[in-house]
Amino acid sequence: MKQSRISPQYAIVDIETTGGYASGCGITEIAILIHDGRQVIDRFASLVNPHQPIPLSIQAMTGITDELVANSPAFNEVAPRIHALLAGRIFVAHNVNFDYSFVKHHLTVAGYPFEAPRLCTVRISRKLRPGLPSYSLGRLCDALGIPLSNRHRAGGDAEATAILFGQLVQSDTQGIIAEMLKKTSGHQQLPPNLPREQFDALPHDAGVYYFRDKGGKVIYVGKARNIRKRIAQHFTGHSAQPQRQHFLRHIHNITYTCCGTELMALLLEAAEIQRLWPVYNRALKRFEPKYALYAYEDCGGYQRLAIGKHGKYHNHVHVFHRQLDAYNLLHRLIREFNLHPALCGIGNAGDQPSPSVHNARVKKALRHLAQHLPTFAIFDKGRHADEASCIWVEQGKLYGMGHVSHHADMSAPETVKEALTRYPGNHYMMQLIYSYAEKHPATVRKLAP
């Protein structure tokens, strides 16, 4: 006799918290509604004492105050009941990864390791109710005629989510929800506002990718050997840290630029971070050089050299990471070209040569320095078989980069140079280029300055 298949049960969860990421913030309220696919069959709700202050902005939004939760149980006191309700059931929430990360983290801390399949009512709604202007819970309820009371309280939001979920289950004639629950689907790992089709269209090439918010503003830039694989890594796991918790829910769109090599992707990433200054990029913002050698003319007509703090928008002769390296170079120029130390910011004035004599020496020193800064290009693999990537360095500074056809006249450097896109370089980018050139000399073509 054929056995009937047991229908799954769903735990519809909503929480209120003291902040946006699980490892540093507490839960102040939790509601769990057990749903059998047709109706709610059990309910649990409780205020929770987070044992940390609730920010005033959150108190104003939710109405949950420090005084209100003062005599409520701590999370570890209600953890056994919560774990029992969630065990063996599908975890459902609006923006599920947020609620899931908090519940999983705090259950684990309380001694109840937790894993469960998940469903996101935002993602299901986008599939089954396409074209709506907004998929926030409040706007969805307005559009679909769902009553929503006690907004921004766990019980009220959970009840509305349960009605929404029931409607979605009833209208799912194509098995969308079942498809989302397959372990290989990856639907629940994606940010709630990112269309699955956009992720599926990502290439497996090296390049740079851009996470954009609802308004199209770039909020994160990254590089990858394999764009699709690297982006997928951003969305897997359940890190409780703020970096992941904050920015995933703001990702609405992804764009990308393919590059022929990982080196070009690294350089483009650095250039784009400097250009766009995305809010969630931090590491590459710290690689600016600290010091620079400057040349300027004073009111007496003398061309002076000086070491100073590196200014992003100031013209410089050369940059340095260490002040000692800057002064070592300046002292060498003073010795080799008989420059007056006082006119280079070192020592006392004493007897000074005339401006014309001194300026001629400075001009010769700077010309020598420029000639000893290399001019070369790195030609390497392109995005496809008919082209090569090109990174052009002129007198020790990045000029530009791009992709050139294998049919281009490589004996005419200026023609190749004109096909490149100009990019402002920095100390970090030049370190990458020099290191690569040293390891891969076969890709380097020296050019006349």
C-alpha positions as CSV (number, residue, x, y, z in Angstrom):
1,M,0.0,0.0,0.0
2,K,1.4,3.4,-1.0
3,Q,2.1,5.7,2.0
4,S,0.7,9.2,1.9
5,R,3.4,11.9,1.9
6,I,3.5,14.0,5.1
7,S,3.0,17.7,4.4
8,P,5.8,20.0,5.7
9,Q,5.1,22.4,8.5
10,Y,6.4,26.0,8.6
11,A,7.6,28.2,11.4
12,I,6.8,31.8,10.6
13,V,9.1,34.0,12.6
14,D,9.4,37.6,13.3
15,I,11.7,39.3,15.8
16,E,12.5,42.8,17.1
17,T,16.1,43.6,18.0
18,T,18.4,46.2,19.4
19,G,20.3,46.6,16.2
20,G,21.2,45.2,12.8
21,Y,23.6,42.4,13.4
22,A,23.3,39.3,15.5
23,S,26.8,39.1,17.2
24,G,26.5,42.5,18.8
25,C,22.8,43.0,19.2
26,G,20.0,41.4,21.2
27,I,16.5,40.2,20.5
28,T,13.8,42.2,22.3
29,E,10.7,40.3,21.1
30,I,10.0,37.1,19.1
31,A,6.9,35.6,17.6
32,I,6.6,32.1,16.1
33,L,3.5,30.9,14.2
34,I,3.3,27.3,13.2
35,H,1.6,26.9,9.8
36,D,0.6,23.7,8.1
37,G,0.4,25.2,4.6
38,R,-3.3,26.0,5.1
39,Q,-3.6,27.7,8.5
40,V,-1.8,28.6,11.7
41,I,-2.0,25.7,14.2
42,D,0.1,27.0,17.0
43,R,1.5,30.3,18.3
44,F,4.2,31.5,20.6
45,A,5.2,35.1,21.4
46,S,7.4,36.7,24.1
47,L,9.2,39.9,25.0
48,V,12.9,39.2,25.6
49,N,15.3,41.1,27.9
50,P,18.4,41.7,25.8
51,H,20.4,42.8,28.8
52,Q,21.7,45.8,26.8
53,P,20.2,49.2,26.2
54,I,17.6,49.6,23.4
55,P,18.5,52.6,21.2
56,L,16.0,55.4,21.4
57,S,15.4,55.3,17.6
58,I,14.3,51.6,17.9
59,Q,12.2,52.4,21.0
60,A,10.4,55.0,19.0
61,M,9.8,52.7,16.1
62,T,8.7,49.6,18.0
63,G,7.4,51.0,21.3
64,I,9.6,48.4,23.1
65,T,11.4,50.2,25.9
66,D,14.0,49.2,28.4
67,E,11.4,49.4,31.1
68,L,9.0,47.1,29.1
69,V,11.5,44.3,28.9
70,A,13.1,44.7,32.3
71,N,11.1,41.8,33.8
72,S,10.9,39.7,30.7
73,P,12.9,36.4,30.3
74,A,16.4,36.5,28.8
75,F,16.8,34.6,25.5
76,N,18.4,31.6,27.1
77,E,15.4,31.2,29.3
78,V,13.0,30.9,26.3
79,A,15.6,29.1,24.0
80,P,14.3,25.5,24.9
81,R,10.7,26.5,23.8
82,I,11.9,28.3,20.7
83,H,14.2,25.4,19.6
84,A,11.4,22.9,20.1
85,L,9.0,24.9,18.0
86,L,11.5,25.4,15.2
87,A,13.0,21.9,15.1
88,G,12.0,19.9,12.0
89,R,10.1,22.8,10.5
90,I,10.8,25.2,7.6
91,F,11.9,28.6,8.8
92,V,9.8,31.3,7.1
93,A,10.3,35.1,7.5
94,H,10.1,38.3,5.5
95,N,13.8,39.0,4.7
96,V,14.5,35.6,6.2
97,N,18.3,35.8,6.4
98,F,18.0,38.6,8.9
99,D,15.7,36.8,11.3
100,Y,17.4,33.5,10.8
101,S,20.9,34.9,11.5
102,F,19.7,36.3,14.9
103,V,17.8,33.2,16.0
104,K,20.5,30.8,14.9
105,H,23.2,32.9,16.7
106,H,21.3,33.3,19.9
107,L,20.2,29.7,20.0
108,T,23.8,28.5,19.5
109,V,25.0,30.8,22.3
110,A,22.3,29.3,24.5
111,G,23.5,25.8,23.8
112,Y,21.1,24.8,21.0
113,P,22.9,24.5,17.7
114,F,20.4,25.2,14.9
115,E,20.0,24.6,11.2
116,A,16.8,24.7,9.2
117,P,15.6,25.0,5.6
118,R,14.4,28.6,4.9
119,L,11.9,30.4,2.8
120,C,11.8,34.2,2.3
121,T,8.4,35.7,1.7
122,V,10.1,38.7,-0.1
123,R,11.6,36.3,-2.7
124,I,8.4,34.3,-3.0
125,S,6.4,37.4,-3.5
126,R,8.7,38.7,-6.2
127,K,8.2,35.4,-8.0
128,L,4.5,35.0,-7.6
129,R,3.5,38.7,-7.5
130,P,5.9,40.4,-10.0
131,G,5.7,44.1,-10.8
132,L,4.7,45.5,-7.4
133,P,6.3,48.9,-6.6
134,S,7.6,47.6,-3.2
135,Y,8.0,44.3,-1.4
136,S,8.3,45.7,2.1
137,L,5.8,44.0,4.4
138,G,3.7,47.1,4.9
139,R,3.5,47.9,1.2
140,L,2.7,44.2,0.3
141,C,-0.1,44.1,2.8
142,D,-1.5,47.3,1.4
143,A,-1.3,46.0,-2.2
144,L,-2.8,42.6,-1.3
145,G,-5.4,43.7,1.2
146,I,-3.8,42.0,4.2
147,P,-4.7,43.5,7.6
148,L,-1.6,44.6,9.5
149,S,-1.8,45.8,13.1
150,N,0.9,46.4,15.7
151,R,3.4,47.3,12.9
152,H,7.0,46.8,14.0
153,R,6.0,44.4,16.7
154,A,6.9,40.7,16.4
155,G,3.3,39.5,16.9
156,G,1.6,41.9,14.5
157,D,4.2,41.4,11.7
158,A,4.2,37.6,12.1
159,E,0.4,37.4,11.8
160,A,0.6,39.5,8.6
161,T,3.4,37.4,7.2
162,A,1.4,34.2,8.0
163,I,-1.6,35.6,6.0
164,L,0.8,36.6,3.1
165,F,2.4,33.2,3.2
166,G,-1.0,31.4,3.1
167,Q,-1.9,33.4,0.0
168,L,1.4,32.7,-1.7
169,V,1.0,28.9,-1.0
170,Q,-2.5,28.9,-2.5
171,S,-1.5,30.7,-5.6
172,D,1.7,28.7,-6.2
173,T,0.4,26.5,-9.1
174,Q,3.9,26.1,-10.7
175,G,5.8,24.7,-7.7
176,I,7.9,27.8,-7.1
177,I,8.1,27.3,-3.3
178,A,9.1,23.6,-3.7
179,E,11.8,24.6,-6.1
180,M,13.1,27.2,-3.7
181,L,13.3,24.6,-1.0
182,K,15.6,22.3,-3.0
183,K,19.1,22.3,-1.5
184,T,20.7,23.1,-4.9
185,S,18.4,26.0,-5.7
186,G,20.4,28.6,-3.7
187,H,17.4,30.9,-3.6
188,Q,17.5,31.5,0.1
189,Q,21.2,32.4,0.1
190,L,20.6,35.4,-2.2
191,P,19.8,38.9,-0.9
192,P,16.0,39.3,-0.8
193,N,16.0,42.1,-3.3
194,L,18.3,40.6,-5.9
195,P,16.5,38.8,-8.8
196,R,17.6,35.2,-9.2
197,E,17.8,35.6,-13.0
198,Q,20.5,38.3,-12.5
199,F,22.6,36.1,-10.4
200,D,22.2,33.2,-12.9
201,A,23.5,35.4,-15.7
202,L,26.8,36.2,-14.0
203,P,29.9,35.0,-15.9
204,H,32.6,32.7,-14.6
205,D,35.4,35.1,-15.8
206,A,37.9,37.2,-14.0
207,G,36.7,40.8,-13.4
208,V,35.3,43.4,-11.1
209,Y,31.7,43.4,-9.7
210,Y,29.6,46.2,-8.2
211,F,26.8,45.8,-5.6
212,R,24.2,48.5,-6.1
213,D,21.4,49.8,-3.8
214,K,17.8,50.5,-4.8
215,G,18.8,53.8,-6.3
216,G,21.6,52.3,-8.4
217,K,24.4,53.7,-6.2
218,V,27.5,51.4,-5.8
219,I,27.8,50.3,-2.2
220,Y,30.6,47.7,-2.7
221,V,33.2,46.9,-5.3
222,G,35.0,43.6,-5.4
223,K,37.4,41.6,-7.7
224,A,37.3,38.0,-8.6
225,R,39.1,35.3,-10.6
226,N,35.6,33.9,-11.1
227,I,32.9,36.6,-10.8
228,R,29.9,34.3,-10.2
229,K,31.7,32.0,-7.8
230,R,33.1,34.9,-5.7
231,I,29.7,36.7,-5.5
232,A,28.1,33.4,-4.4
233,Q,30.6,33.3,-1.5
234,H,29.2,36.6,-0.3
235,F,25.8,35.1,0.1
236,T,26.7,31.7,1.7
237,G,27.0,31.1,5.5
238,H,25.3,32.9,8.3
239,S,27.9,35.3,9.6
240,A,26.5,37.3,12.5
241,Q,28.9,40.2,11.8
242,P,27.5,43.6,10.8
243,Q,29.3,43.8,7.4
244,R,27.2,40.9,6.0
245,Q,24.0,41.7,7.9
246,H,23.8,45.4,6.9
247,F,24.8,45.3,3.2
248,L,23.0,42.2,2.0
249,R,19.6,43.7,2.5
250,H,20.7,46.8,0.5
251,I,21.8,44.8,-2.6
252,H,19.2,45.3,-5.4
253,N,21.4,45.0,-8.4
254,I,24.8,43.6,-9.6
255,T,26.8,44.9,-12.5
256,Y,30.3,43.7,-13.6
257,T,33.2,44.3,-15.9
258,C,35.2,41.3,-17.2
259,C,39.0,41.5,-17.3
260,G,41.5,39.3,-19.1
261,T,43.6,38.7,-15.9
262,E,43.4,38.8,-12.2
263,L,46.0,41.5,-12.1
264,M,43.8,43.8,-14.3
265,A,40.9,43.0,-12.0
266,L,43.0,43.9,-8.9
267,L,44.0,47.2,-10.5
268,L,40.5,48.1,-11.7
269,E,39.1,47.2,-8.2
270,A,41.6,49.6,-6.6
271,A,40.8,52.4,-9.1
272,E,37.1,52.0,-8.8
273,I,37.2,52.1,-5.0
274,Q,39.2,55.3,-5.1
275,R,36.8,56.8,-7.6
276,L,33.5,55.6,-6.0
277,W,34.5,55.3,-2.3
278,P,31.7,52.7,-1.7
279,V,30.4,52.7,1.9
280,Y,31.1,49.0,2.5
281,N,34.7,48.9,1.1
282,R,37.2,49.4,3.8
283,A,40.5,47.5,3.2
284,L,41.7,49.2,0.0
285,K,41.0,52.6,1.3
286,R,44.0,52.3,3.6
287,F,46.7,51.7,0.8
288,E,47.3,55.3,0.0
289,P,51.0,56.4,0.2
290,K,51.8,58.6,3.2
291,Y,54.5,60.9,1.8
292,A,55.4,62.6,-1.4
293,L,58.2,64.6,-3.0
294,Y,56.9,67.9,-4.3
295,A,58.4,70.5,-6.7
296,Y,57.3,74.1,-6.7
297,E,58.5,77.6,-7.4
298,D,58.8,80.1,-4.5
299,C,58.3,83.9,-4.6
300,G,62.0,84.4,-5.2
301,G,61.9,82.4,-8.4
302,Y,63.7,79.3,-6.9
303,Q,62.5,75.8,-7.9
304,R,62.2,74.1,-4.6
305,L,62.0,70.4,-3.6
306,A,60.2,69.3,-0.4
307,I,59.0,66.2,1.4
308,G,55.4,66.4,2.7
309,K,52.4,64.5,3.6
310,H,50.8,62.9,0.5
311,G,47.8,64.9,-0.7
312,K,45.4,63.0,-3.0
313,Y,44.8,66.0,-5.2
314,H,48.2,67.6,-5.2
315,N,50.7,67.1,-8.0
316,H,53.8,65.2,-6.9
317,V,57.1,64.0,-8.3
318,H,57.1,60.7,-6.5
319,V,55.3,59.0,-3.6
320,F,56.5,56.9,-0.7
321,H,55.1,54.7,2.0
322,R,57.8,55.6,4.5
323,Q,59.1,59.1,5.3
324,L,62.7,57.6,5.6
325,D,62.6,56.5,2.0
326,A,61.5,59.9,0.9
327,Y,64.3,61.7,2.7
328,N,66.9,59.1,1.5
329,L,66.0,59.9,-2.1
330,L,66.0,63.7,-1.5
331,H,69.5,63.5,0.1
332,R,70.8,61.5,-2.9
333,L,69.5,64.1,-5.3
334,I,71.1,66.9,-3.2
335,R,74.5,65.0,-3.3
336,E,74.5,64.0,-7.0
337,F,73.2,67.2,-8.5
338,N,74.8,69.7,-6.0
339,L,71.4,71.1,-4.9
340,H,71.4,73.6,-2.0
341,P,69.9,71.8,1.1
342,A,68.1,74.8,2.3
343,L,66.2,75.1,-1.0
344,C,65.1,71.4,-0.5
345,G,63.8,72.0,3.0
346,I,67.0,70.8,4.8
347,G,69.6,72.8,6.7
348,N,70.3,76.5,7.0
349,A,70.1,79.1,4.2
350,G,73.9,80.0,4.0
351,D,75.2,81.1,0.6
352,Q,72.7,80.3,-2.2
353,P,73.3,80.1,-5.9
354,S,71.3,82.3,-8.2
355,P,67.9,81.1,-9.2
356,S,69.0,80.3,-12.7
357,V,71.9,78.1,-11.6
358,H,69.9,76.3,-8.9
359,N,66.8,75.8,-11.2
360,A,69.0,74.3,-13.9
361,R,70.3,71.8,-11.4
362,V,66.8,70.9,-10.1
363,K,65.6,70.5,-13.7
364,K,68.5,68.1,-14.4
365,A,67.8,66.1,-11.1
366,L,64.1,65.8,-12.0
367,R,64.9,64.7,-15.6
368,H,67.3,62.1,-14.2
369,L,64.6,60.9,-11.8
370,A,62.0,60.6,-14.5
371,Q,64.4,58.8,-16.9
372,H,65.1,56.2,-14.2
373,L,61.5,55.6,-13.6
374,P,60.6,52.8,-16.0
375,T,58.2,53.0,-19.0
376,F,56.8,49.6,-20.0
377,A,53.7,47.7,-20.8
378,I,52.4,44.3,-19.6
379,F,50.7,42.3,-22.4
380,D,48.9,39.2,-21.1
381,K,45.8,37.1,-21.6
382,G,42.7,38.8,-22.9
383,R,39.0,38.2,-22.3
384,H,38.9,35.9,-25.4
385,A,41.4,34.4,-27.8
386,D,41.4,37.3,-30.2
387,E,42.7,40.0,-27.8
388,A,45.4,40.7,-25.2
389,S,45.2,42.7,-22.0
390,C,47.5,45.6,-21.7
391,I,48.7,47.6,-18.7
392,W,50.7,50.7,-19.6
393,V,53.2,52.3,-17.2
394,E,54.9,55.6,-18.1
395,Q,57.8,56.9,-16.1
396,G,56.9,54.8,-13.1
397,K,53.2,55.7,-13.0
398,L,50.2,53.9,-14.3
399,Y,49.0,55.5,-17.5
400,G,46.1,53.2,-18.4
401,M,44.9,49.7,-19.2
402,G,42.5,47.9,-21.5
403,H,42.3,45.2,-24.1
404,V,43.8,45.3,-27.6
405,S,43.2,43.1,-30.6
406,H,45.9,40.6,-31.5
407,H,45.6,42.1,-35.0
408,A,46.7,45.6,-33.7
409,D,50.1,46.8,-34.8
410,M,52.2,46.1,-31.7
411,S,55.2,47.8,-33.4
412,A,53.4,51.1,-33.1
413,P,53.1,51.7,-29.3
414,E,51.2,55.0,-29.7
415,T,48.4,53.2,-31.5
416,V,48.1,50.7,-28.7
417,K,48.3,53.5,-26.1
418,E,45.4,55.4,-27.6
419,A,43.2,52.3,-27.3
420,L,43.6,52.2,-23.5
421,T,41.5,53.7,-20.8
422,R,43.2,56.2,-18.6
423,Y,43.3,55.3,-14.9
424,P,44.9,57.2,-12.0
425,G,47.3,55.0,-10.3
426,N,48.5,54.9,-6.7
427,H,51.2,53.4,-4.6
428,Y,49.4,50.2,-3.9
429,M,48.6,49.6,-7.6
430,M,52.2,50.2,-8.7
431,Q,53.3,47.7,-6.1
432,L,51.0,45.1,-7.7
433,I,52.3,45.9,-11.2
434,Y,56.0,45.8,-10.2
435,S,55.5,42.5,-8.3
436,Y,53.7,40.9,-11.3
437,A,56.3,42.2,-13.8
438,E,59.1,40.7,-11.7
439,K,57.4,37.3,-11.5
440,H,56.3,37.2,-15.2
441,P,59.1,38.9,-17.2
442,A,57.8,37.3,-20.4
443,T,54.8,39.5,-20.3
444,V,56.8,42.8,-20.1
445,R,57.7,45.0,-23.0
446,K,60.0,47.9,-22.3
447,L,59.2,51.1,-24.0
448,A,61.1,54.3,-24.7
449,P,60.2,57.1,-22.3
